Amino acid sequence: MNNNYNEDNQRKQRAIKQAKTAFIVLLVSGLLMGLLVSFGLIKLMNYFGLTEKRNQIEIIKDNIN
């Protein structure tokens, strides 16, 4: 009976360790993908000029013409 309890406890500890490792790997890979996507998005926004604040007078002149 005691031997069975030891095996179950060891199996439980291995499963917990494996779950923690998988969680950390998924967390780190998700953070890295988010970093790459945000960097690419910022580059695209800069390329298309979406980060520039235009002067309101210029906007009105563009709308009139």
C-alpha positions, 0 to 999 in steps of 0.5 A: 500500500505504501509503495503504491502511494509513493508511485502515485506521489512521484507520478503527481510530482512529475505531472506538476513539473511537466505542467509548469514547464509547458506553462512557462514555454507557452507563456514565453513563446506568447510574449515573444510572438506579441513582441514581434507582432507589435514591432511589425505593427509599429513599423507598418504604422510609421511606414503609412504615416499613421503615427503622425499628428497632422495640423488641423489647418492642413486637414481643413485645407485638404478638405476644402480643396 
